[in-house]
Amino acid sequence: MTRPAARRASEAPSVSLAGRARVRGMFVAAVAALALVGLAELAGALDSLERASISTRFALRDAPPPADIVIVKIDDRTFGELNKPWPLSRSLHARVIDRLHAAGAREIVYDVQFTEPRTPAEDGDLYDAIGAAGNVTLATSQSDAQGRTNVLGGDANLAQVHAQAAAANLTTSQGGVITHYPYEVSHLKSLAVVAAERASGKPLSRSRFPGGDALIDYRGGAGTFRSVPFWQVLRGGVPASVFRDKIVVVGATAPSLQDFHATPTSGSDLMPGPEVQANAIWTALRGNPLTSAPGWLTALAILVAALLAPLAALRLGLTRATMITVAAGAAYAVAAKLAFDAGVVLGLTGPLAACALGTAGMLAASYVAARSEGRVLGWAVRRRTEQLRDAQFEVIARLAQAAESRDGDTGEHIHRIGDLCERLALRAGFEPARAYMLRHASALHDIGKIGIPDNVLLKAGGLDPDEWRIMQSHTAKGAEILSGSTSPLIQMAEAIARTHHERWDGTGYPNGLAGEDIPVEGRICAICDVYDALGSKRPYKEAWSVARVLDEIAQGSGSHFDPALVKAFLELAPELGERARPEQRDDIDLDSLPPLFEEEAEDVSPGSRAPFGTRS
């Protein structure tokens, strides 16, 4: 052996060194996944996705309708029927209390505040009615540091008529959603606690309120509890059986009084305050059956999820490790749903994010290890690298297909988008390797749909403005899921997920980017996504013909799309006819379709479709 050859041989790494490097790479992948998810949890970056997952779990739960609580609603019709403005005379409230007492209500919970005095006659009528009933809980949001109130003259007055004041305050989480109710506020027990204790005759232990509050076990969305109008009760038009042995919550539900709140089950229909209180009372009556899992359990789930893919890859190889990780993630999601049905809220987003990042890190580490082994393994490493690349692309395709399948689509949409993006990129002058990367990165353009609640994503009818804003958030959610990766493929996918709904003229979303400020990959995907969406049959539209789709894309040049890319796409168009979907039919009555292009629907009213009729 010549001296240079001997030197090269001595400098070549051994198989054992390469193996140790692979182990170190997997360890780094697991630690990186764990650190990223941990920081995201501490910063609250996953909170919105976690709230969405809880809303989904509420929606999937088959909860029986509540039968022991009834709401007397002071609605807009009440003001019309009585020809009285707000606030109503306390004498009218007194008559309603008399009616409820006569009907045999177990406890009357008045979610109307009587802190300031009115006329002696009105105050006297209300006070006498409360005394005759003997089972009235009165809401207030004003108390001193010792929990004393001035409701109807003070707590001493209330004690004489066996009534009790209670704090009407509820706990709002980040994002403005009411998820908890407190045990007490400034030493004054909450309305739900007092009502439940008086109705059941049993004290509710403070130990059931870790941290001072408890999760509200919502029975459903707005309108779940039975309700009757105030004016009908006042006139004796409601049978006594409706109230007999029931807890009756009286409160304002008129939109003009603005006592409406976002809840995990309300969706775009906000829930009136009295119904939120009714849900809290139902929860308190049953000793707070819905509890959050211990923080250590979620932390353990995140740790296991981050380690699973890298450790499995060391023992079983990439393909089996990927299959095990996907199966484990699905199993954990099912376990979270079953635990929720049993009354335990498991953290879901953190462990699933750790699982996904651990898998991505495993693939990246395997890729790096495969390259380092190339000096020893030669052609075998090249084959392994190809397998790694194919596995990475397969994982991306499967994740993308999982996101698409939530709204009833199939993987064909992903394949068509990838094919179109690669061909348009080549036509626009991309290098073949970069165009091939774009083919696979575009598969994740709608990965953010994982975080869209089913009641919005799967809605067959039109989306109202609030639902449309939620739908638009899939771009930011997708970019958030993919952010922080060192992989060029994932970085390209993040840019596409964030910008494929931006418009050339700056009127798109989420950031209103314009012109060449929009990454070229996002501009390419925008055209291909619209082409496939318009040419596909959806629950709310038929498929367009190829000719009409191309005409709409041409009209969007310079406003929606990059003019240069539109020109390249139209030059490519003659090659697309053979790829037209079977559901594309030229005999469709086009005038019967909803307006799908912004120029045709400038006034997007509540319930209308998004531009181009696509939620992708």
HELIX and SHEET records of a PDB file:
HELIX    1   1 ARG A    3  GLU A   11  1                                   9    
HELIX    2   2 VAL A   15  ALA A   43  1                                  29    
HELIX    3   3 ASP A   47  LEU A   60  1                                  14    
HELIX    4   4 ASP A   76  LEU A   82  1                                   7    
HELIX    5   5 ARG A   90  ALA A  103  1                                  14    
HELIX    6   6 PRO A  120  ALA A  133  1                                  14    
HELIX    7   7 VAL A  151  GLY A  153  5                                   3    
HELIX    8   8 ASP A  155  GLN A  160  1                                   6    
HELIX    9   9 LEU A  191  SER A  200  1                                  10    
HELIX   10  10 ARG A  206  ARG A  208  5                                   3    
HELIX   11  11 PRO A  210  GLY A  212  5                                   3    
HELIX   12  12 PHE A  230  LEU A  234  1                                   5    
HELIX   13  13 ALA A  240  VAL A  242  5                                   3    
HELIX   14  14 PRO A  255  LEU A  257  5                                   3    
HELIX   15  15 GLY A  273  LEU A  285  1                                  13    
HELIX   16  16 GLY A  295  LEU A  316  1                                  22    
HELIX   17  17 LEU A  318  ASP A  341  1                                  24    
HELIX   18  18 THR A  349  SER A  372  1                                  24    
HELIX   19  19 GLY A  374  LEU A  377  1                                   4    
HELIX   20  20 TRP A  379  SER A  405  1                                  27    
HELIX   21  21 GLY A  411  ARG A  427  1                                  17    
HELIX   22  22 PRO A  432  ALA A  441  1                                  10    
HELIX   23  23 SER A  442  LEU A  444  5                                   3    
HELIX   24  24 ILE A  447  GLY A  451  5                                   5    
HELIX   25  25 ASP A  454  LEU A  457  1                                   4    
HELIX   26  26 PRO A  465  GLN A  472  1                                   8    
HELIX   27  27 HIS A  474  LEU A  482  1                                   9    
HELIX   28  28 PRO A  488  THR A  499  1                                  12    
HELIX   29  29 GLY A  515  ASP A  517  5                                   3    
HELIX   30  30 VAL A  520  LEU A  534  1                                  15    
HELIX   31  31 VAL A  546  GLN A  555  1                                  10    
HELIX   32  32 PRO A  563  LEU A  572  1                                  10    
HELIX   33  33 ALA A  573  GLU A  575  5                                   3    
HELIX   34  34 GLY A  577  ARG A  579  5                                   3    
HELIX   35  35 LEU A  590  SER A  592  5                                   3    
HELIX   36  36 GLU A  598  GLU A  600  5                                   3    
HELIX   37  37 PRO A  611  GLY A  613  5                                   3    
SHEET    1   A 6 GLN A 164  ALA A 167  0                                        
SHEET    2   A 6 VAL A 136  THR A 140  1                                        
SHEET    3   A 6 GLU A 107  ASP A 111  1                                        
SHEET    4   A 6 ILE A 247  ALA A 252  1                                        
SHEET    5   A 6 ILE A  69  ILE A  74  1                                        
SHEET    6   A 6 ARG A 226  PRO A 229  1                                        
SHEET    1   B 3 THR A 171  THR A 172  0                                        
SHEET    2   B 3 ILE A 178  PRO A 182 -1                                        
SHEET    3   B 3 ASP A 213  LEU A 215 -1                                        
SHEET    1   C 2 GLU A 184  VAL A 185  0                                        
SHEET    2   C 2 LEU A 188  LYS A 189 -1                                        
SHEET    1   D 2 PHE A 260  HIS A 261  0                                        
SHEET    2   D 2 MET A 271  PRO A 272 -1                                        
SHEET    1   E 2 THR A 291  SER A 292  0                                        
SHEET    2   E 2 VAL A 344  VAL A 345  1                                        
END                                                                             
